[in-house]
Amino acid sequence: MKILILGHKGMLGSDLMLRLMKAHDVTGRDVDAFDIVSADDCGRVVAECLPEVVINAAAYTNVDGCEANREKCFAVNAAGVKNVALACRGRGITLVHFSTDYVFDGRKTTPYVEEDLPAPLNVYGASKWEGEQFLQDLAERFILIRTAWLYGSHGNNFVKTIMEKASTVKTLEVVDDQIGSPTSARDLAAAVERLIEGGHTGIFHVTNRGRCSWYEFARKIVQYAGMDDVTIRPIGSEKLTRPALRPAWSVLSCRKFSAVTGMTLPPWQNALRDYLKQPDRKQAENGE
């Protein structure tokens, strides 16, 4: 298939390029080639490439930064989706878009399913929810993937932050009252490939299997990295002064994805261990 990836240099976009280019005709466009906030730019890049599938991996993902930059956040995460959806209309294009567990308020005690009504607690979640609505209203064929706690070789993420801090500070405090599912960008890219090649459409929750707190996640990071001299201490969210509220529970049920595709992503522990062993990870982190 002919595929256009928007935001192909970002964390998820990079892994999507690596995965999909093995079997498909893949073109990438990033901020140096187009502006997702510009409807004209979005129309131009789609018209230039004439793809069968457009994957929108462009997003403003700084959760705390979104609180102070609401206008930019909504311009990219909501209006940008509208622009891309309109650019795809009338061309028979399947539009793949990514959303987040943060569209939910965390008040459930069981995993969120695709039919649960979003109720975001922060600006980032609200912008992604508005983007979801534009996608569903305007796209003729779409795959909406909600994922969570994403990390990869490119860009900033929790794994990289913990590794960097643990290299200089031997005692770290991490919240233990927010529960979710860490997800490898590499595994998510494989899931996207399965959905596209299967011709599936609709809303899907896709994460690595299992759940944990940020504290438990951090402990596994230093353990698997062999940082035996680092201590991780649990703290409550109230001890952090962060601009954006986070849901206490944002575990997503991936049963629909597994039932439709026959695919199940590995447990988050296995995915993390594999990520830390990747030979290309340090090169990417060093900008090589």
N, C-alpha and C positions, 0 to 999 in steps of 0.2 A: 504493500500500500504506500501511497504518497502521504507523508505525515509532516506537518509543520508544528514545531515546538516553540512556543513563545516563552521567553525566560529560560533559554536552554543553557545559560551559563551559571544558573543558580544551583542550589543544593539538589533539589529534586530534578530540575531540568538536565543537569549533567548526567545523572544516573539514567534518566530516560533516554538521552542521546546514546549513551554507551549500550544500553539494552536493545533499543529498537533499530539502530542502524545496522545490526547484524543481519536482519532479514527484510528490512524495509527501506524505502527511499525517503530519508529523513533530512529535513532542512530546519535550521534553528535561527531564531531572531531574538535579540536581547535589547536592552535599553540603548545600546549604541547604534541600533538600526531602526528602532521605532519607539513610539511613546504610546503606551496602552491607554493613556488618558485622552489621546487624540483619536476621535472616530475616523478621521481621514487617514491617519497612519495605519490603523487597524484594517481598514478597507483596502489600503494599498498593499500591505504585506500579504494579505489573503489572496488578493487578485494576482499578485506577482507569482505566488507559489501554486495556486490552484490545487490545494491538497484534498485528499479524501477525508482526512482526519486533522483537526486542529487540537493541540493539547496546550491549554493555558496553564503554564507553571509559573507565571509572573504574579507576584503578590507582595504586599507590604506586610511583613510578618513580625515586626518588632512590637510585641504586645503592649509593653509599657509605653513605648514611643507613640503608639496610636492614640493614647489618652491625650497627649499634648499636641498631636498633629492629626486631629480628627478629619479635617478637610482633605488632606493628602491621603489618609487611610481610606476614606470612602471613595475618593476619586479613582484609586487604583483597584481596590478590592470589590467595589460595587459598580461604579460607572464604567470602569475598565471592562468588566465582564459584559455589561450591556453593549459596549462598543464591539467587542469580539463576536458576541452572539449575532448582532446585526450584520457584521461583515460576512458571517457564514450563511446567513439566510438566503434561500433561493439557489444554493449551490450544491445541495445534496451532501453537505459536510456534516460529519459527526464531531461535536464539540465536547472535549473532555476537560473538566474543570475540577479543582480541588477545594474542599472546604475543611472544616475543623471541628474537633470535639468541643471547642469553646463556643459553639452556637447554642450549647445547652447550659442550664443553670446549675447542674450538679446535685439536684435535690432527689434524684432517683437513688435507689439502692440496688437496682439491677441494671445490666448493660442497656444502653440506649439503642433502640432499633430505628430503622430508616423512617418509620411513620411517626415517631415522637416529635412533638411540636417544639421547635427551637425557642429559647428564651435567654438570649445572651446576657452575661453580666458585665461585659466590658465593651469598649469601642471596637476593638479588633473583631470580637465575635459578632457584634451588630453589623459591621461592614461586610463580613463574610456571609451573614444571613441575608442581607440585602442583595448581595451578589448572587446567591442561590436563587432568589426569587426572580431576578432578571434572567438568569439562565433558563429557568423552567418556563417563564412566560414567553421568551423570545426565540430560544433555540428549537429548531425543528427536530433534531436528533441530538441527544446529549447523554453523557455519562458524568454524573456528579459523584465524586468520591470524597467522603469525609474520612479524614485520618487524624492521627494524634501523636504528639510528642516526637516529631520527626527529627532524625539526625542523619548526617551523611558526610562524605569527605569534603564537600565544598560548603562554604558559608558558615555562619555562626550557629551553634546548637549547644544543647546542655552537655553532651558528652565532651565536646571540645572545651567548654568552659570548666568543667570539673577537672579535666586533665591538666589544663593550664594552671588552675589554682593549686592543684595538688602538687605541682612541681616546685612551688615556692612556699606554700602554707601547709603545715602538717596536720592541722585540725580544721575541718570545715563543718559548718552548720547548714543543714538542708531540711526543708519542711517535710513532715511525715503525715500530714493530714490532707493531702491532695493525691487522689488515686487515678491512674490512667494506664495507658498501654504504650510503652516506647515502641517506635516504629522505624525500621531501617529504610532509608530512601531506596536502597538497592532492591530490597524485597518489594517495596511498593511499586517500583518500576516494573518488576516481573508481573505483578498483579494487573497493572494497567495494560501490559501486553496481552495478557490472557483475556481481559474484557474486550479489548479492541478486536483481536483476532477472532473472538467468538461472536462478534456482531451484537454484543449486548448493549442495552441502553437502560437508563433509569438511575436511581440513587443507590449507592452502595457504601457501606461502612467497611473500611479496610485498614487493619492494623496487624502488627505481630500478635501472636497469641499470648494470653496471660495478662496480668495486671500487677501493679506495684505502686508504691509511693515514690516521690522524687528522692526521698531518703534511701529507700531500698535500691533504687536505680543507681544513685551515686555510689553506694557501697559496692555494687557489682562492678561498676566502672573501675574503681581503684583496685578491686580484687583481681579482675581479669587483666588489668594492666600491670599487675605485679607490684603495685605501690603499697607494700606491706607496712610502711612506716606512716601511712596517712590514716587519721581517725576521722570518721564521719559521725557527727552528732545530730540527733533528731531535734527539731524545734517545731513549734506551731506557727501557722501562717500569720497569726497576730503579732509575732515578733519581727516580721518584715515590714518595712515601710515602702511598699511598691504601689505605684499609681493605679494599676489595673487589678480588679478582683479576678480571682480564678475559681472555677468550679471545684468543689471538694471531691466530686465523683464525676469522671468523664469517660468511663469505660464504654466502648462501642461494641455492640454485638455484630460479629462478622458472619453470622449464619446465612444470611441471604447471599452474600458473595460466594461462600463455599458451596451452597446448594446450587447456584446457577453455573458456576465455573468448574466445580469439582476440585478446587484448589484451596489449600489452607496454608497460610503463612507460618513460618517457624515460630516457636516460642521466643519471646523477646530476649531471654537470656542467651539462647543460641545465636540469635541475630547480632547481639552486642559482641559476643565472643568472636564471631566471624569478622565483624567490622574492625575490631581492634587488631586482627591478624592481617588485614588487607595490605598488600605490599604498596599499593598506590595511595593509601590514606595519608601517610606522612608527606609524600610529595605534593599532594593537593593542599594539605594544610600549610605547607611552606611556600605555596604559590608556584611550584615547579611544573 
